[in-house]
Amino acid sequence: MEKPHLEKLNATLENPKLPKHDALRVKKAIKRYDEWITNLQKIEPGRENIISDMVKMTNEYKLYIELNLIFDSREDFLYRQRGQLKLDNTIIEEFLPLLVTKAIPELSNGVELGPRSCYSTAYFSSTLAYENVGGGLHIKTKDQDFAIARKLYIKSSHNSDFSKSIIKDTYLAYVVAECKTNLDKTMFQEAAATAHDVKTVVPGAKYFLLCEWLDMSPISTAPTDIDEVLILRKSKRLSSNIRSKYNIYAGRKAAREQYKNFLVNNPYRYEVFERFINHIIGILKDHTPNENNVLEVGYF
């Protein structure tokens, strides 16, 4: 299973611009990460209250990363570079595969979960004058924050016996979730375009947009290919004039209690994750209509 959050922690630790004082704190954060993952993995799959328990553990860890590691730093590097370092916003990418695996243990073994580079389109780099092997098949992919996908192999040849062929491997996504820290109109429009591409490849696929904070007025998803927007914290983020004060340590120190209360009062909401899980369970119950019994059941 992919570990995007751990990768960002290790990359931050190796960053030559990381202040020495913060290097020790990042090492401590990696230990906290190990504890968080270990506790999540210990949970028995499918047990009662599994979603609320896993979300509670994740809220505790996320608060530590956001407040104790990033916000409390005496240096300004971690806070000012949080968008590039992606320490806090990759937590959800690592959490989702664990949550889905534990909450829906009946997912088949052939399915893979987590960040994946999934099939987007194919094209051929050949001409009438130049016969390339397999037509010069090329596969274009799209990186997805979270996908429930299956491995796919595509073989192309100009010969019926597939001699002189080319083979490409990729992933075919059936459920995609794009994860955003905050959601504004531009991000929404980009997600709508991605959702369209996903469903062009697999018409029966589902596309969800998960955001922590809402940074725009709600827009209907009906005209788009987005199945649903899920606001994980059920809240809007702090205004820009307040956030600007946090760029220096003095500003963060003065506002620590206010910021802590804001995070504590607006945690990940387990019921939003529960809704996401229920969507996936509903998808698993979908099946191709049986043409032989359409008149018997009265619908298709």
C-alpha positions in Angstrom: 0.0 0.0 0.0 1.2 3.5 -0.9 2.5 5.8 1.9 2.2 9.3 0.5 2.3 11.0 3.9 5.3 9.1 5.1 7.1 9.9 1.9 6.5 13.7 2.5 7.7 13.4 6.1 10.9 11.7 4.9 11.3 14.2 2.0 11.0 17.1 4.5 13.6 15.6 6.8 16.0 15.4 3.8 15.3 18.9 2.6 18.5 21.0 2.9 16.4 24.1 3.7 14.9 22.5 6.8 16.1 24.3 10.0 18.1 22.1 12.3 15.7 22.7 15.2 12.8 21.5 13.0 14.7 18.3 11.9 14.4 16.9 15.4 10.7 17.8 15.5 10.1 16.0 12.1 11.9 12.9 13.5 9.5 13.0 16.4 6.6 13.4 14.0 7.7 10.2 12.2 7.5 8.3 15.4 4.0 9.6 16.0 3.2 8.6 12.4 4.3 5.0 13.2 2.0 5.0 16.2 -0.9 6.3 14.2 -0.6 3.7 11.5 0.0 0.9 13.9 -3.1 1.7 15.8 -5.2 1.9 12.7 -3.9 -1.4 11.4 -4.7 -3.1 14.7 -8.5 -2.4 14.3 -10.5 -5.5 13.4 -12.1 -5.1 9.9 -15.8 -4.6 9.8 -16.3 -4.1 13.5 -18.9 -1.8 15.0 -18.0 1.9 15.2 -15.0 1.3 13.0 -15.4 4.6 11.0 -15.8 6.8 14.1 -12.9 5.2 15.9 -10.5 5.4 12.9 -11.5 9.1 12.2 -10.9 9.9 15.9 -7.4 8.5 15.8 -6.7 10.4 12.6 -8.0 13.7 14.1 -5.6 13.3 17.0 -2.7 12.7 14.7 -3.7 15.4 12.2 -4.0 18.0 15.1 -0.5 17.0 16.2 0.9 17.6 12.7 -1.0 20.8 12.0 -0.5 22.4 15.5 2.4 20.9 17.3 4.7 20.3 14.3 3.9 23.1 11.8 2.2 25.9 13.7 4.3 25.8 16.9 7.7 25.8 15.0 9.9 28.8 16.1 11.0 28.9 12.5 8.8 30.0 9.6 9.9 27.3 7.1 7.3 24.6 7.8 4.3 27.0 7.9 5.2 29.1 4.9 6.1 26.0 2.8 3.2 23.8 3.9 1.7 23.9 0.5 4.8 22.6 -1.2 5.8 20.2 1.6 2.3 18.7 1.8 2.8 17.4 5.3 -0.7 17.9 6.5 -2.7 17.5 3.3 -1.3 14.0 2.5 -2.7 12.5 5.7 -6.1 12.0 4.1 -4.5 10.3 1.1 -2.9 7.7 3.3 -5.9 7.4 5.6 -8.5 6.7 2.9 -7.1 3.3 1.7 -6.9 2.1 5.3 -10.4 3.2 6.1 -12.0 1.6 3.0 -10.0 -1.6 3.5 -11.1 -1.9 7.1 -14.7 -0.7 6.7 -15.4 -2.8 3.5 -13.4 -6.0 3.9 -15.5 -7.7 1.2 -13.6 -5.7 -1.5 -12.2 -8.3 -3.9 -8.5 -9.2 -3.8 -8.0 -8.0 -7.4 -8.8 -4.4 -6.5 -6.1 -1.9 -5.5 -6.6 1.1 -3.4 -4.8 4.4 -2.9 -3.0 7.0 -5.0 -2.7 5.6 -8.5 -1.7 6.8 -12.0 -4.8 5.6 -13.9 -5.6 5.2 -17.6 -6.8 8.4 -19.3 -6.5 7.9 -23.1 -4.4 6.2 -25.8 -2.9 7.3 -29.0 -0.7 5.9 -31.8 2.5 7.4 -33.1 2.5 5.9 -36.6 1.9 7.0 -40.1 0.9 5.5 -43.4 4.6 5.7 -44.5 6.0 4.3 -41.3 4.7 1.1 -39.7 5.6 1.3 -36.0 5.3 -1.8 -33.8 1.9 -2.2 -32.4 0.9 1.0 -34.2 3.2 2.9 -31.8 0.7 2.6 -28.9 1.1 5.2 -26.2 -0.9 5.4 -22.9 -1.6 8.7 -21.2 -2.4 8.5 -17.5 -3.7 10.8 -14.8 -2.5 10.8 -11.2 -5.4 10.3 -8.8 -5.2 11.1 -5.1 -7.3 8.0 -4.3 -8.6 5.3 -6.6 -10.2 1.9 -6.4 -8.8 0.4 -9.5 -7.7 -2.8 -11.2 -4.5 -3.4 -13.1 -5.0 -3.3 -16.8 -2.7 -4.7 -19.6 -3.2 -3.5 -23.2 -1.6 -5.3 -26.1 -1.4 -3.9 -29.6 -0.2 -5.4 -32.9 -0.8 -5.1 -36.6 -0.7 -8.9 -36.8 -3.6 -11.2 -35.8 -1.2 -13.5 -34.0 0.2 -10.5 -32.1 3.7 -11.0 -33.3 5.7 -7.8 -33.2 3.4 -6.4 -30.5 3.6 -3.8 -27.8 2.3 -4.2 -24.3 1.4 -1.4 -21.9 0.3 -1.7 -18.3 -1.9 0.8 -16.4 -4.7 1.0 -13.9 -8.4 1.3 -14.7 -10.2 3.4 -12.1 -13.8 2.6 -10.9 -13.9 5.0 -8.0 -11.9 8.2 -7.8 -11.6 10.7 -5.0 -9.7 13.9 -5.4 -8.6 15.3 -2.1 -8.3 19.1 -1.5 -7.4 21.1 1.6 -9.7 23.9 0.6 -12.1 24.1 -2.4 -12.5 27.2 -4.5 -14.3 27.7 -7.8 -11.2 27.1 -9.9 -10.5 23.8 -8.2 -14.2 22.8 -8.6 -14.0 23.5 -12.4 -10.8 21.5 -12.7 -12.3 18.6 -10.8 -15.4 18.7 -13.1 -13.1 18.3 -16.1 -11.2 15.4 -14.4 -14.5 13.7 -13.5 -15.6 13.9 -17.2 -12.4 12.3 -18.3 -12.7 9.5 -15.7 -16.3 8.7 -16.8 -15.3 8.9 -20.5 -12.9 6.0 -19.9 -15.3 4.0 -17.6 -18.9 5.3 -17.9 -19.9 3.5 -14.7 -17.1 5.0 -12.6 -17.8 7.3 -9.7 -16.0 10.5 -8.9 -16.0 12.2 -5.6 -14.4 15.5 -4.5 -13.2 15.5 -0.9 -12.2 18.8 0.7 -11.4 19.8 4.2 -12.5 23.4 4.0 -15.0 25.1 1.7 -13.6 28.3 0.2 -16.5 29.1 -2.1 -20.3 29.3 -2.3 -21.8 25.8 -3.0 -22.4 25.0 -6.6 -24.7 22.2 -7.8 -22.8 19.2 -9.1 -25.9 18.2 -11.3 -24.5 19.7 -14.5 -21.1 18.1 -13.9 -19.8 14.5 -13.8 -18.9 14.9 -10.1 -21.0 12.5 -8.1 -20.7 14.4 -4.8 -18.6 17.0 -3.0 -17.9 15.9 0.6 -16.8 18.6 3.0 -14.8 16.6 5.6 -14.8 19.3 8.3 -18.2 20.8 7.5 -16.7 24.2 7.8 -15.2 27.1 5.9 -11.5 27.9 6.4 -10.2 30.9 8.3 -10.2 34.2 6.3 -7.1 35.3 4.5 -6.5 38.3 6.7 -6.4 36.1 9.8 -4.2 33.5 8.1 -1.7 36.1 7.0 -0.8 36.8 10.6 0.5 33.2 10.9 3.4 33.7 8.5 5.7 34.8 11.3 6.3 33.0 14.6 5.2 36.0 16.7 1.8 36.0 15.0 1.4 32.2 15.5 2.4 32.3 19.1 -0.1 35.1 19.9 -2.9 33.3 18.1 -2.1 29.7 19.2 -5.1 29.2 21.5 -7.5 30.7 18.9 -6.0 28.5 16.1 -6.1 25.4 18.3 -9.8 26.0 19.2 -10.6 26.4 15.5 -9.0 23.0 14.7 -10.5 21.2 17.7 -14.0 22.5 17.0 -13.8 21.6 13.3 -12.3 18.1 13.1 -12.8 15.5 10.4 -16.5 14.5 10.8 -16.9 10.8 10.9 -20.4 11.0 9.4 -19.0 12.5 6.2 -16.6 9.6 5.9 -19.4 7.2 6.6 -21.3 8.7 3.7 -18.3 8.1 1.5 -18.1 4.5 2.6 -21.8 4.0 2.0 -21.4 5.3 -1.5 -18.7 2.7 -2.2 -20.9 -0.1 -0.6 -23.7 1.0 -2.9 -21.4 0.8 -6.0 -20.5 -2.8 -5.0 -24.1 -3.7 -5.2 -24.4 -2.4 -8.8 -24.5 -5.1 -11.5 -25.2 -5.4 -15.1 -28.9 -5.8 -15.9 -29.9 -9.4 -16.8 -31.5 -9.1 -20.2 -33.4 -12.3 -19.7 -35.5 -11.1 -16.7 -36.2 -7.4 -17.6 -39.9 -8.0 -18.1 -40.1 -10.1 -15.0 -38.6 -7.4 -12.7 -40.1 -4.5 -14.6 -37.0 -2.3 -15.0 -33.5 -2.1 -16.4 
